[in-house]
């Protein structure tokens, strides 16, 4: 026996051996606990990864749905058989579709930031001003028939309806060329 073990009494020796065995068991148990914690953590990460993949798939699907709707409504707006305009409170054109540009006789991009009033025939400008004022004060839909034309563009008779949207006070205006119906 070694010198240290000889100095211990039987009870002390028993205690020391028990503590050494306990340390060995704790190392094994700690190793098992670490393995168990690692397995649980790995499981949680795998579940979270699958959740993220499912969310990503839902986002991809929502994006496709939004793109389809955007294409549909862009086509509906841009190629509608009537002119659509968005006018700011001062009557400046902020948006318009292709038919609207055709009615005004210019390219779409050239007409943005132009006052719509410029295209109204002189004899109808007062009526148009009243129309805009009425739309902004009543907050309801108004309609008007007038003549458009300027800078050598042929005069055309149009029927328009307008309404003001929300707090931004922008006027949504639909314009139909009715020249062919008026003879």
C-alpha positions in Angstrom: 0.0 0.0 0.0 1.1 3.5 -0.6 2.1 5.8 2.2 -1.0 8.0 2.0 -3.4 5.1 2.2 -1.6 3.8 5.2 -2.2 7.0 7.2 -6.0 6.8 6.7 -8.3 4.9 9.0 -10.6 2.4 7.4 -13.5 4.9 7.5 -11.4 7.6 5.9 -10.1 5.2 3.3 -13.7 4.1 2.5 -14.7 7.8 2.2 -11.8 8.6 -0.1 -12.5 5.7 -2.4 -16.2 6.6 -2.5 -15.4 10.2 -3.5 -13.1 9.0 -6.3 -15.8 6.7 -7.6 -18.3 9.5 -7.4 -15.9 11.8 -9.4 -15.6 9.2 -12.1 -19.4 8.7 -12.2 -20.0 12.5 -12.3 -17.6 12.8 -15.2 -19.5 10.1 -17.0 -22.9 11.7 -16.1 -21.7 15.2 -17.1 -20.6 13.7 -20.4 -24.0 12.1 -20.8 -25.7 15.4 -19.7 -23.7 17.3 -22.2 -24.6 14.8 -24.9 -28.3 15.0 -23.9 -28.2 18.8 -24.0 -26.4 18.8 -27.3 -29.0 16.4 -28.7 -31.8 18.6 -27.4 -30.1 21.7 -28.8 -29.6 20.0 -32.2 -33.2 19.0 -32.3 -34.4 22.5 -31.5 -32.1 24.0 -34.2 -33.4 21.4 -36.7 -37.0 22.3 -35.9 -36.3 26.0 -36.1 -34.6 25.5 -39.5 -37.6 23.6 -40.8 -39.9 26.4 -39.5 -37.8 29.0 -41.3 -37.9 27.0 -44.5 -41.7 26.8 -44.2 -41.9 30.5 -43.6 -39.6 31.2 -46.5 -41.8 29.0 -48.7 -44.9 31.0 -47.6 -43.0 34.3 -48.3 -42.1 33.1 -51.8 -45.7 32.1 -52.4 -47.0 35.5 -51.1 -44.5 37.3 -53.3 -45.6 35.4 -56.4 -49.3 36.3 -55.5 -48.3 39.9 -55.1 -46.4 40.0 -58.4 -49.3 38.4 -60.2 -51.8 41.0 -58.7 -49.4 43.8 -59.5 -49.1 42.6 -63.2 -52.9 42.3 -63.4 -53.7 45.7 -62.0 -50.9 47.4 -63.9 -52.3 46.0 -67.1 -55.8 47.0 -66.0 -54.7 50.6 -65.2 -52.2 51.2 -68.0 -54.2 49.7 -70.9 -57.7 50.6 -69.8 -59.9 52.0 -72.6 -60.4 55.3 -70.7 -57.9 57.8 -69.4 -56.9 57.6 -65.8 -55.2 60.5 -64.1 -54.1 61.3 -60.6 -54.0 65.1 -59.9 -52.5 66.7 -56.9 -54.6 69.4 -55.2 -53.2 72.0 -57.6 -54.3 70.0 -60.6 -50.8 68.8 -61.5 -50.7 65.4 -63.2 -48.8 63.0 -60.9 -49.8 59.7 -62.7 -51.6 58.7 -65.8 -52.2 55.7 -68.0 -51.5 55.3 -71.7 -55.0 56.2 -72.8 -54.8 59.4 -70.8 -51.6 60.3 -72.6 -53.2 59.5 -75.9 -56.3 61.7 -75.1 -53.9 64.6 -74.2 -51.8 64.0 -77.4 -48.4 63.5 -75.8 -46.1 60.8 -74.3 -46.9 59.7 -70.8 -43.6 60.7 -69.3 -43.8 64.1 -70.8 -47.2 64.8 -69.2 -46.2 64.0 -65.6 -45.9 67.2 -63.5 -47.9 69.2 -66.1 -51.0 71.0 -65.0 -54.1 69.3 -66.4 -55.8 72.7 -66.8 -53.4 73.5 -69.7 -55.2 70.9 -71.8 -58.7 72.3 -71.1 -60.1 74.5 -73.8 -60.2 78.2 -72.8 -64.0 78.3 -72.8 -64.2 75.4 -70.3 -61.4 76.4 -67.8 -63.7 78.1 -65.4 -66.0 75.1 -65.4 -63.0 72.8 -64.8 -61.8 75.0 -61.9 -65.3 74.8 -60.3 -65.3 71.0 -60.9 -62.0 70.6 -59.0 -63.1 72.9 -56.3 -66.4 71.0 -55.9 -64.5 67.6 -55.7 -62.2 68.9 -53.0 -65.0 70.5 -50.9 -67.7 67.8 -51.3 -65.4 64.7 -51.0 -67.8 63.0 -53.3 -67.8 61.9 -56.9 -68.4 64.7 -59.5 -68.7 64.6 -63.3 -68.2 67.1 -66.1 -68.3 67.2 -69.8 -65.8 69.5 -71.5 -63.4 70.0 -74.4 -59.7 69.3 -74.3 -57.0 70.3 -76.8 -53.9 72.5 -77.0 -50.8 73.2 -79.0 -52.2 72.1 -82.3 -53.7 68.9 -80.8 -57.2 68.4 -82.2 -60.0 69.3 -79.9 -61.9 66.4 -78.3 -65.0 66.3 -76.1 -64.6 64.3 -73.0 -66.7 63.1 -70.1 -64.8 63.0 -66.8 -65.5 61.8 -63.3 -63.4 62.6 -60.4 -63.1 61.9 -56.7 -60.6 62.9 -54.0 -58.8 60.3 -52.1 -58.0 60.3 -48.3 -56.0 62.8 -46.5 -53.5 63.5 -49.3 -56.3 65.3 -51.3 -55.3 63.7 -54.6 -57.9 63.6 -57.3 -58.5 60.4 -59.2 -59.9 61.3 -62.6 -61.3 59.1 -65.3 -61.7 60.6 -68.7 -63.5 59.2 -71.7 -63.3 60.6 -75.2 -66.9 61.0 -76.4 -66.1 63.0 -79.5 -67.3 60.1 -81.7 -70.7 60.2 -80.0 -71.2 64.0 -80.4 -71.8 65.1 -83.9 
